[in-house]
Every structure is written in structure tokens, then in C-alpha cells.
Amino acid sequence: MEIMNQVAAKIKELGMYTFVRWNYIFVAPPLSITKDELEEGLDIISQAISVADEFVKG
């Protein structure tokens, strides 16, 4: 669970507010989200997941 705390911290550090619980990242974007905003959010999640990737490789 500690690694997911690090993933959650990375998401917050990158400017996205979401809910991380167990091994899940919960997101609820508004229905009016633009394609650019969606891509930015997915990029943030991708960067945060790389923290977990390094943990598994380590």
C-alpha cells in the first residue's frame, strides 16, 4: 500500500486531484472536459504509474 501512497502523492504533485484506494486510481472528469484536458490528465496518471513501475522493477 505504501507504493500507492507514493503514486497518489505524485498525482497530487503534478496538479491533479483524484482518489487512490487500494490498487485503484479513481477519476471522475466533468462531462465538459476537452480533449487536451483529457490528454493532460492521462499523462499525469501515466507519470504517476511510472513510480509503481520502478517499485516492481526494483
All heavy atoms as a GROMACS GRO file, in nm:
protein
  460
    1MET      N    1   0.081  -0.120   0.000
    1MET     CA    2   0.000   0.000   0.000
    1MET      C    3   0.086   0.127   0.000
    1MET      O    4   0.042   0.229  -0.048
    1MET     CB    5  -0.092   0.000   0.121
    1MET     CG    6  -0.202  -0.104   0.111
    1MET     SD    7  -0.287  -0.098  -0.044
    1MET     CE    8  -0.446  -0.054   0.008
    2GLU      N    9   0.207   0.116   0.054
    2GLU     CA   10   0.294   0.234   0.057
    2GLU      C   11   0.322   0.286  -0.082
    2GLU      O   12   0.326   0.407  -0.104
    2GLU     CB   13   0.424   0.200   0.129
    2GLU     CG   14   0.524   0.313   0.132
    2GLU     CD   15   0.471   0.440   0.198
    2GLU    OE1   16   0.392   0.430   0.293
    2GLU    OE2   17   0.509   0.551   0.154
    3ILE      N   18   0.336   0.196  -0.179
    3ILE     CA   19   0.365   0.241  -0.315
    3ILE      C   20   0.247   0.320  -0.372
    3ILE      O   21   0.266   0.418  -0.443
    3ILE     CB   22   0.405   0.123  -0.407
    3ILE    CG1   23   0.461   0.174  -0.539
    3ILE    CG2   24   0.290   0.030  -0.431
    3ILE    CD1   25   0.583   0.258  -0.527
    4MET      N   26   0.126   0.281  -0.338
    4MET     CA   27   0.010   0.356  -0.387
    4MET      C   28   0.001   0.493  -0.321
    4MET      O   29  -0.047   0.588  -0.382
    4MET     CB   30  -0.119   0.276  -0.367
    4MET     CG   31  -0.130   0.156  -0.460
    4MET     SD   32  -0.102   0.195  -0.636
    4MET     CE   33  -0.251   0.284  -0.676
    5ASN      N   34   0.050   0.504  -0.198
    5ASN     CA   35   0.058   0.636  -0.135
    5ASN      C   36   0.154   0.725  -0.213
    5ASN      O   37   0.131   0.844  -0.229
    5ASN     CB   38   0.102   0.624   0.010
    5ASN     CG   39  -0.004   0.562   0.098
    5ASN    OD1   40  -0.122   0.564   0.066
    5ASN    ND2   41   0.039   0.504   0.209
    6GLN      N   42   0.263   0.667  -0.261
    6GLN     CA   43   0.359   0.742  -0.341
    6GLN      C   44   0.300   0.781  -0.476
    6GLN      O   45   0.324   0.890  -0.526
    6GLN     CB   46   0.487   0.661  -0.360
    6GLN     CG   47   0.565   0.641  -0.233
    6GLN     CD   48   0.687   0.552  -0.254
    6GLN    OE1   49   0.736   0.536  -0.365
    6GLN    NE2   50   0.734   0.493  -0.146
    7VAL      N   51   0.222   0.690  -0.536
    7VAL     CA   52   0.154   0.721  -0.662
    7VAL      C   53   0.056   0.836  -0.641
    7VAL      O   54   0.053   0.931  -0.720
    7VAL     CB   55   0.082   0.596  -0.718
    7VAL    CG1   56  -0.010   0.632  -0.833
    7VAL    CG2   57   0.184   0.491  -0.761
    8ALA      N   58  -0.022   0.831  -0.533
    8ALA     CA   59  -0.118   0.937  -0.502
    8ALA      C   60  -0.047   1.070  -0.481
    8ALA      O   61  -0.093   1.174  -0.528
    8ALA     CB   62  -0.200   0.900  -0.379
    9ALA      N   63   0.066   1.067  -0.412
    9ALA     CA   64   0.143   1.190  -0.387
    9ALA      C   65   0.195   1.247  -0.518
    9ALA      O   66   0.195   1.370  -0.537
    9ALA     CB   67   0.259   1.161  -0.291
   10LYS      N   68   0.239   1.161  -0.609
   10LYS     CA   69   0.289   1.207  -0.739
   10LYS      C   70   0.177   1.271  -0.821
   10LYS      O   71   0.196   1.375  -0.884
   10LYS     CB   72   0.351   1.089  -0.816
   10LYS     CG   73   0.414   1.128  -0.946
   10LYS     CD   74   0.537   1.213  -0.924
   10LYS     CE   75   0.612   1.235  -1.053
   10LYS     NZ   76   0.729   1.320  -1.034
   11ILE      N   77   0.058   1.210  -0.819
   11ILE     CA   78  -0.056   1.267  -0.890
   11ILE      C   79  -0.086   1.406  -0.836
   11ILE      O   80  -0.106   1.501  -0.913
   11ILE     CB   81  -0.179   1.175  -0.879
   11ILE    CG1   82  -0.157   1.048  -0.960
   11ILE    CG2   83  -0.306   1.246  -0.925
   11ILE    CD1   84  -0.263   0.942  -0.942
   12LYS      N   85  -0.089   1.419  -0.705
   12LYS     CA   86  -0.118   1.549  -0.644
   12LYS      C   87  -0.008   1.649  -0.676
   12LYS      O   88  -0.035   1.766  -0.706
   12LYS     CB   89  -0.134   1.533  -0.493
   12LYS     CG   90  -0.184   1.657  -0.425
   12LYS     CD   91  -0.214   1.631  -0.278
   12LYS     CE   92  -0.269   1.757  -0.215
   12LYS     NZ   93  -0.301   1.736  -0.074
   13GLU      N   94   0.117   1.604  -0.671
   13GLU     CA   95   0.231   1.692  -0.702
   13GLU      C   96   0.221   1.748  -0.844
   13GLU      O   97   0.258   1.863  -0.870
   13GLU     CB   98   0.361   1.612  -0.688
   13GLU     CG   99   0.486   1.682  -0.732
   13GLU     CD  100   0.606   1.588  -0.734
   13GLU    OE1  101   0.621   1.508  -0.641
   13GLU    OE2  102   0.684   1.595  -0.831
   14LEU      N  103   0.168   1.667  -0.936
   14LEU     CA  104   0.156   1.708  -1.076
   14LEU      C  105   0.030   1.791  -1.102
   14LEU      O  106   0.006   1.832  -1.215
   14LEU     CB  107   0.160   1.584  -1.166
   14LEU     CG  108   0.293   1.509  -1.168
   14LEU    CD1  109   0.280   1.378  -1.243
   14LEU    CD2  110   0.403   1.596  -1.227
   15GLY      N  111  -0.048   1.814  -0.998
   15GLY     CA  112  -0.162   1.906  -1.010
   15GLY      C  113  -0.297   1.845  -1.036
   15GLY      O  114  -0.390   1.914  -1.075
   16MET      N  115  -0.310   1.716  -1.013
   16MET     CA  116  -0.439   1.650  -1.035
   16MET      C  117  -0.492   1.600  -0.902
   16MET      O  118  -0.417   1.543  -0.822
   16MET     CB  119  -0.422   1.533  -1.131
   16MET     CG  120  -0.547   1.463  -1.169
   16MET     SD  121  -0.508   1.334  -1.290
   16MET     CE  122  -0.669   1.280  -1.332
   17TYR      N  123  -0.619   1.620  -0.879
   17TYR     CA  124  -0.681   1.573  -0.756
   17TYR      C  125  -0.773   1.458  -0.789
   17TYR      O  126  -0.865   1.472  -0.869
   17TYR     CB  127  -0.755   1.688  -0.686
   17TYR     CG  128  -0.658   1.792  -0.639
   17TYR    CD1  129  -0.627   1.901  -0.718
   17TYR    CD2  130  -0.592   1.778  -0.518
   17TYR    CE1  131  -0.535   1.995  -0.677
   17TYR    CE2  132  -0.499   1.872  -0.476
   17TYR     CZ  133  -0.471   1.980  -0.556
   17TYR     OH  134  -0.378   2.072  -0.516
   18THR      N  135  -0.744   1.343  -0.730
   18THR     CA  136  -0.820   1.222  -0.756
   18THR      C  137  -0.822   1.139  -0.628
   18THR      O  138  -0.771   1.180  -0.525
   18THR     CB  139  -0.759   1.144  -0.874
   18THR    OG1  140  -0.845   1.036  -0.907
   18THR    CG2  141  -0.622   1.092  -0.843
   19PHE      N  142  -0.881   1.023  -0.634
   19PHE     CA  143  -0.894   0.935  -0.519
   19PHE      C  144  -0.818   0.806  -0.549
   19PHE      O  145  -0.846   0.740  -0.649
   19PHE     CB  146  -1.042   0.908  -0.493
   19PHE     CG  147  -1.069   0.824  -0.372
   19PHE    CD1  148  -1.042   0.873  -0.245
   19PHE    CD2  149  -1.121   0.697  -0.385
   19PHE    CE1  150  -1.067   0.796  -0.133
   19PHE    CE2  151  -1.146   0.619  -0.274
   19PHE     CZ  152  -1.120   0.668  -0.148
   20VAL      N  153  -0.723   0.772  -0.465
   20VAL     CA  154  -0.646   0.649  -0.480
   20VAL      C  155  -0.676   0.562  -0.359
   20VAL      O  156  -0.659   0.604  -0.244
   20VAL     CB  157  -0.494   0.678  -0.489
   20VAL    CG1  158  -0.416   0.547  -0.497
   20VAL    CG2  159  -0.464   0.766  -0.610
   21ARG      N  160  -0.723   0.442  -0.386
   21ARG     CA  161  -0.758   0.349  -0.280
   21ARG      C  162  -0.718   0.209  -0.324
   21ARG      O  163  -0.746   0.170  -0.437
   21ARG     CB  164  -0.908   0.357  -0.253
   21ARG     CG  165  -0.959   0.269  -0.147
   21ARG     CD  166  -0.941   0.335  -0.013
   21ARG     NE  167  -1.018   0.256   0.084
   21ARG     CZ  168  -1.004   0.270   0.210
   21ARG    NH1  169  -0.921   0.359   0.258
   21ARG    NH2  170  -1.072   0.198   0.293
   22TRP      N  171  -0.656   0.135  -0.236
   22TRP     CA  172  -0.604   0.002  -0.266
   22TRP      C  173  -0.513   0.012  -0.388
   22TRP      O  174  -0.418   0.088  -0.384
   22TRP     CB  175  -0.717  -0.099  -0.285
   22TRP     CG  176  -0.807  -0.108  -0.166
   22TRP    CD1  177  -0.774  -0.152  -0.041
   22TRP    CD2  178  -0.944  -0.067  -0.161
   22TRP    NE1  179  -0.882  -0.141   0.041
   22TRP    CE2  180  -0.988  -0.090  -0.029
   22TRP    CE3  181  -1.033  -0.014  -0.253
   22TRP    CZ2  182  -1.117  -0.064   0.011
   22TRP    CZ3  183  -1.162   0.012  -0.214
   22TRP    CH2  184  -1.203  -0.012  -0.083
   23ASN      N  185  -0.541  -0.059  -0.493
   23ASN     CA  186  -0.460  -0.053  -0.615
   23ASN      C  187  -0.535   0.016  -0.728
   23ASN      O  188  -0.511  -0.012  -0.845
   23ASN     CB  189  -0.417  -0.193  -0.659
   23ASN     CG  190  -0.316  -0.254  -0.564
   23ASN    OD1  191  -0.242  -0.182  -0.499
   23ASN    ND2  192  -0.315  -0.384  -0.555
   24TYR      N  193  -0.626   0.105  -0.694
   24TYR     CA  194  -0.710   0.172  -0.793
   24TYR      C  195  -0.688   0.323  -0.790
   24TYR      O  196  -0.666   0.381  -0.685
   24TYR     CB  197  -0.859   0.147  -0.766
   24TYR     CG  198  -0.898   0.002  -0.774
   24TYR    CD1  199  -0.907  -0.077  -0.660
   24TYR    CD2  200  -0.928  -0.056  -0.897
   24TYR    CE1  201  -0.943  -0.210  -0.669
   24TYR    CE2  202  -0.965  -0.189  -0.906
   24TYR     CZ  203  -0.972  -0.266  -0.792
   24TYR     OH  204  -1.009  -0.397  -0.800
   25ILE      N  205  -0.696   0.383  -0.907
   25ILE     CA  206  -0.697   0.529  -0.920
   25ILE      C  207  -0.834   0.564  -0.974
   25ILE      O  208  -0.869   0.527  -1.086
   25ILE     CB  209  -0.586   0.577  -1.016
   25ILE    CG1  210  -0.448   0.536  -0.964
   25ILE    CG2  211  -0.596   0.729  -1.034
   25ILE    CD1  212  -0.336   0.561  -1.063
   26PHE      N  213  -0.913   0.633  -0.894
   26PHE     CA  214  -1.049   0.671  -0.933
   26PHE      C  215  -1.047   0.813  -0.989
   26PHE      O  216  -0.992   0.903  -0.926
   26PHE     CB  217  -1.143   0.667  -0.812
   26PHE     CG  218  -1.159   0.529  -0.753
   26PHE    CD1  219  -1.074   0.485  -0.653
   26PHE    CD2  220  -1.259   0.446  -0.798
   26PHE    CE1  221  -1.088   0.358  -0.598
   26PHE    CE2  222  -1.274   0.318  -0.743
   26PHE     CZ  223  -1.188   0.275  -0.643
   27VAL      N  224  -1.106   0.830  -1.105
   27VAL     CA  225  -1.117   0.963  -1.164
   27VAL      C  226  -1.262   0.987  -1.206
   27VAL      O  227  -1.334   0.894  -1.240
   27VAL     CB  228  -1.024   0.981  -1.287
   27VAL    CG1  229  -0.879   0.974  -1.246
   27VAL    CG2  230  -1.051   0.877  -1.392
   28ALA      N  231  -1.303   1.111  -1.200
   28ALA     CA  232  -1.438   1.149  -1.240
   28ALA      C  233  -1.432   1.284  -1.310
   28ALA      O  234  -1.465   1.387  -1.252
   28ALA     CB  235  -1.530   1.154  -1.119
   29PRO      N  236  -1.386   1.285  -1.436
   29PRO     CA  237  -1.376   1.412  -1.507
   29PRO      C  238  -1.515   1.469  -1.537
   29PRO      O  239  -1.611   1.393  -1.551
   29PRO     CB  240  -1.302   1.376  -1.635
   29PRO     CG  241  -1.332   1.231  -1.656
   29PRO     CD  242  -1.345   1.172  -1.519
   30PRO      N  243  -1.525   1.599  -1.549
   30PRO     CA  244  -1.654   1.659  -1.584
   30PRO      C  245  -1.693   1.621  -1.727
   30PRO      O  246  -1.609   1.590  -1.810
   30PRO     CB  247  -1.628   1.809  -1.572
   30PRO     CG  248  -1.481   1.823  -1.594
   30PRO     CD  249  -1.419   1.699  -1.537
   31LEU      N  250  -1.821   1.624  -1.753
   31LEU     CA  251  -1.868   1.591  -1.888
   31LEU      C  252  -1.824   1.693  -1.991
   31LEU      O  253  -1.823   1.664  -2.111
   31LEU     CB  254  -2.021   1.578  -1.888
   31LEU     CG  255  -2.076   1.463  -1.804
   31LEU    CD1  256  -2.228   1.466  -1.806
   31LEU    CD2  257  -2.025   1.330  -1.856
   32SER      N  258  -1.784   1.810  -1.946
   32SER     CA  259  -1.742   1.916  -2.039
   32SER      C  260  -1.590   1.918  -2.062
   32SER      O  261  -1.537   2.016  -2.111
   32SER     CB  262  -1.788   2.052  -1.985
   32SER     OG  263  -1.727   2.076  -1.858
   33ILE      N  264  -1.521   1.809  -2.030
   33ILE     CA  265  -1.376   1.804  -2.043
   33ILE      C  266  -1.338   1.812  -2.192
   33ILE      O  267  -1.406   1.757  -2.278
   33ILE     CB  268  -1.319   1.676  -1.978
   33ILE    CG1  269  -1.167   1.684  -1.965
   33ILE    CG2  270  -1.362   1.552  -2.053
   33ILE    CD1  271  -1.108   1.575  -1.879
   34THR      N  272  -1.230   1.883  -2.219
   34THR     CA  273  -1.181   1.892  -2.357
   34THR      C  274  -1.082   1.780  -2.384
   34THR      O  275  -1.030   1.716  -2.291
   34THR     CB  276  -1.111   2.026  -2.383
   34THR    OG1  277  -0.992   2.032  -2.303
   34THR    CG2  278  -1.202   2.144  -2.352
   35LYS      N  279  -1.054   1.757  -2.509
   35LYS     CA  280  -0.958   1.653  -2.546
   35LYS      C  281  -0.820   1.684  -2.487
   35LYS      O  282  -0.752   1.594  -2.438
   35LYS     CB  283  -0.949   1.641  -2.697
   35LYS     CG  284  -0.858   1.530  -2.743
   35LYS     CD  285  -0.855   1.516  -2.893
   35LYS     CE  286  -0.758   1.405  -2.931
   35LYS     NZ  287  -0.744   1.392  -3.074
   36ASP      N  288  -0.778   1.811  -2.489
   36ASP     CA  289  -0.649   1.849  -2.434
   36ASP      C  290  -0.643   1.824  -2.284
   36ASP      O  291  -0.542   1.775  -2.232
   36ASP     CB  292  -0.619   1.996  -2.463
   36ASP     CG  293  -0.590   2.022  -2.610
   36ASP    OD1  294  -0.552   1.926  -2.681
   36ASP    OD2  295  -0.604   2.138  -2.653
   37GLU      N  296  -0.751   1.855  -2.214
   37GLU     CA  297  -0.755   1.831  -2.069
   37GLU      C  298  -0.752   1.682  -2.038
   37GLU      O  299  -0.684   1.639  -1.944
   37GLU     CB  300  -0.881   1.894  -2.008
   37GLU     CG  301  -0.880   2.045  -2.009
   37GLU     CD  302  -1.014   2.105  -1.976
   37GLU    OE1  303  -1.120   2.042  -2.000
   37GLU    OE2  304  -1.014   2.219  -1.925
   38LEU      N  305  -0.821   1.604  -2.119
   38LEU     CA  306  -0.821   1.459  -2.101
   38LEU      C  307  -0.681   1.403  -2.121
   38LEU      O  308  -0.632   1.323  -2.041
   38LEU     CB  309  -0.918   1.394  -2.199
   38LEU     CG  310  -0.926   1.242  -2.197
   38LEU    CD1  311  -0.974   1.193  -2.062
   38LEU    CD2  312  -1.016   1.193  -2.308
   39GLU      N  313  -0.614   1.447  -2.226
   39GLU     CA  314  -0.478   1.400  -2.252
   39GLU      C  315  -0.382   1.443  -2.141
   39GLU      O  316  -0.293   1.366  -2.103
   39GLU     CB  317  -0.430   1.452  -2.388
   39GLU     CG  318  -0.501   1.384  -2.504
   39GLU     CD  319  -0.464   1.440  -2.639
   39GLU    OE1  320  -0.382   1.534  -2.647
   39GLU    OE2  321  -0.519   1.389  -2.739
   40GLU      N  322  -0.400   1.564  -2.088
   40GLU     CA  323  -0.316   1.609  -1.977
   40GLU      C  324  -0.337   1.520  -1.855
   40GLU      O  325  -0.242   1.480  -1.788
   40GLU     CB  326  -0.350   1.755  -1.942
   40GLU     CG  327  -0.270   1.809  -1.827
   40GLU     CD  328  -0.309   1.951  -1.790
   40GLU    OE1  329  -0.401   2.009  -1.851
   40GLU    OE2  330  -0.248   2.003  -1.696
   41GLY      N  331  -0.462   1.488  -1.825
   41GLY     CA  332  -0.492   1.401  -1.711
   41GLY      C  333  -0.434   1.262  -1.728
   41GLY      O  334  -0.377   1.205  -1.634
   42LEU      N  335  -0.446   1.206  -1.847
   42LEU     CA  336  -0.391   1.073  -1.872
   42LEU      C  337  -0.238   1.075  -1.864
   42LEU      O  338  -0.177   0.978  -1.818
   42LEU     CB  339  -0.437   1.022  -2.009
   42LEU     CG  340  -0.586   0.988  -2.018
   42LEU    CD1  341  -0.623   0.953  -2.161
   42LEU    CD2  342  -0.623   0.876  -1.922
   43ASP      N  343  -0.176   1.184  -1.907
   43ASP     CA  344  -0.031   1.197  -1.897
   43ASP      C  345   0.013   1.201  -1.750
   43ASP      O  346   0.112   1.138  -1.712
   43ASP     CB  347   0.017   1.323  -1.970
   43ASP     CG  348   0.168   1.336  -1.969
   43ASP    OD1  349   0.236   1.238  -2.009
   43ASP    OD2  350   0.217   1.442  -1.928
   44ILE      N  351  -0.062   1.273  -1.668
   44ILE     CA  352  -0.032   1.279  -1.524
   44ILE      C  353  -0.042   1.140  -1.462
   44ILE      O  354   0.047   1.097  -1.387
   44ILE     CB  355  -0.124   1.380  -1.453
   44ILE    CG1  356  -0.086   1.522  -1.491
   44ILE    CG2  357  -0.121   1.360  -1.302
   44ILE    CD1  358  -0.183   1.629  -1.443
   45ILE      N  359  -0.147   1.068  -1.496
   45ILE     CA  360  -0.164   0.933  -1.442
   45ILE      C  361  -0.051   0.842  -1.490
   45ILE      O  362   0.004   0.764  -1.413
   45ILE     CB  363  -0.302   0.876  -1.479
   45ILE    CG1  364  -0.411   0.954  -1.403
   45ILE    CG2  365  -0.310   0.727  -1.447
   45ILE    CD1  366  -0.551   0.921  -1.446
   46SER      N  367  -0.012   0.855  -1.615
   46SER     CA  368   0.097   0.776  -1.669
   46SER      C  369   0.228   0.802  -1.594
   46SER      O  370   0.301   0.709  -1.561
   46SER     CB  371   0.114   0.804  -1.817
   46SER     OG  372   0.220   0.730  -1.871
   47GLN      N  373   0.256   0.929  -1.568
   47GLN     CA  374   0.377   0.964  -1.493
   47GLN      C  375   0.373   0.906  -1.352
   47GLN      O  376   0.474   0.857  -1.300
   47GLN     CB  377   0.393   1.115  -1.486
   47GLN     CG  378   0.429   1.180  -1.617
   47GLN     CD  379   0.440   1.330  -1.603
   47GLN    OE1  380   0.513   1.378  -1.518
   47GLN    NE2  381   0.367   1.403  -1.686
   48ALA      N  382   0.256   0.911  -1.289
   48ALA     CA  383   0.243   0.859  -1.153
   48ALA      C  384   0.258   0.708  -1.150
   48ALA      O  385   0.320   0.653  -1.058
   48ALA     CB  386   0.109   0.902  -1.095
   49ILE      N  387   0.203   0.640  -1.249
   49ILE     CA  388   0.214   0.494  -1.253
   49ILE      C  389   0.360   0.451  -1.272
   49ILE      O  390   0.400   0.344  -1.227
   49ILE     CB  391   0.123   0.437  -1.363
   49ILE    CG1  392  -0.023   0.453  -1.319
   49ILE    CG2  393   0.154   0.290  -1.391
   49ILE    CD1  394  -0.124   0.412  -1.424
   50SER      N  395   0.440   0.536  -1.333
   50SER     CA  396   0.582   0.501  -1.350
   50SER      C  397   0.651   0.485  -1.216
   50SER      O  398   0.749   0.411  -1.204
   50SER     CB  399   0.653   0.606  -1.436
   50SER     OG  400   0.666   0.729  -1.368
   51VAL      N  401   0.600   0.551  -1.112
   51VAL     CA  402   0.654   0.533  -0.976
   51VAL      C  403   0.634   0.387  -0.933
   51VAL      O  404   0.725   0.323  -0.880
   51VAL     CB  405   0.584   0.629  -0.876
   51VAL    CG1  406   0.622   0.597  -0.733
   51VAL    CG2  407   0.617   0.774  -0.910
   52ALA      N  408   0.516   0.333  -0.958
   52ALA     CA  409   0.488   0.193  -0.924
   52ALA      C  410   0.570   0.099  -1.012
   52ALA      O  411   0.615  -0.006  -0.965
   52ALA     CB  412   0.339   0.165  -0.938
   53ASP      N  413   0.587   0.134  -1.138
   53ASP     CA  414   0.668   0.052  -1.228
   53ASP      C  415   0.810   0.035  -1.175
   53ASP      O  416   0.865  -0.075  -1.176
   53ASP     CB  417   0.674   0.111  -1.369
   53ASP     CG  418   0.543   0.100  -1.444
   53ASP    OD1  419   0.457   0.021  -1.404
   53ASP    OD2  420   0.527   0.175  -1.543
   54GLU      N  421   0.868   0.144  -1.128
   54GLU     CA  422   1.004   0.138  -1.073
   54GLU      C  423   1.008   0.052  -0.947
   54GLU      O  424   1.106  -0.020  -0.924
   54GLU     CB  425   1.055   0.278  -1.041
   54GLU     CG  426   1.082   0.362  -1.165
   54GLU     CD  427   1.186   0.297  -1.257
   54GLU    OE1  428   1.288   0.247  -1.209
   54GLU    OE2  429   1.161   0.297  -1.380
   55PHE      N  430   0.902   0.054  -0.867
   55PHE     CA  431   0.894  -0.027  -0.747
   55PHE      C  432   0.894  -0.177  -0.783
   55PHE      O  433   0.963  -0.256  -0.720
   55PHE     CB  434   0.768   0.009  -0.668
   55PHE     CG  435   0.747  -0.075  -0.545
   55PHE    CD1  436   0.818  -0.049  -0.429
   55PHE    CD2  437   0.656  -0.179  -0.545
   55PHE    CE1  438   0.799  -0.124  -0.316
   55PHE    CE2  439   0.637  -0.256  -0.432
   55PHE     CZ  440   0.709  -0.229  -0.318
   56VAL      N  441   0.820  -0.211  -0.887
   56VAL     CA  442   0.810  -0.351  -0.928
   56VAL      C  443   0.942  -0.399  -0.989
   56VAL      O  444   0.985  -0.510  -0.964
   56VAL     CB  445   0.694  -0.370  -1.030
   56VAL    CG1  446   0.693  -0.509  -1.088
   56VAL    CG2  447   0.561  -0.340  -0.963
   57LYS      N  448   1.007  -0.312  -1.068
   57LYS     CA  449   1.135  -0.348  -1.130
   57LYS      C  450   1.246  -0.364  -1.028
   57LYS      O  451   1.337  -0.442  -1.047
   57LYS     CB  452   1.175  -0.242  -1.232
   57LYS     CG  453   1.090  -0.240  -1.355
   57LYS     CD  454   1.138  -0.128  -1.448
   57LYS     CE  455   1.045  -0.109  -1.565
   57LYS     NZ  456   1.088   0.004  -1.649
   58GLY      N  457   1.239  -0.279  -0.922
   58GLY     CA  458   1.344  -0.268  -0.823
   58GLY      C  459   1.378  -0.392  -0.755
   58GLY      O  460   1.479  -0.435  -0.722
   0.00000   0.00000   0.00000
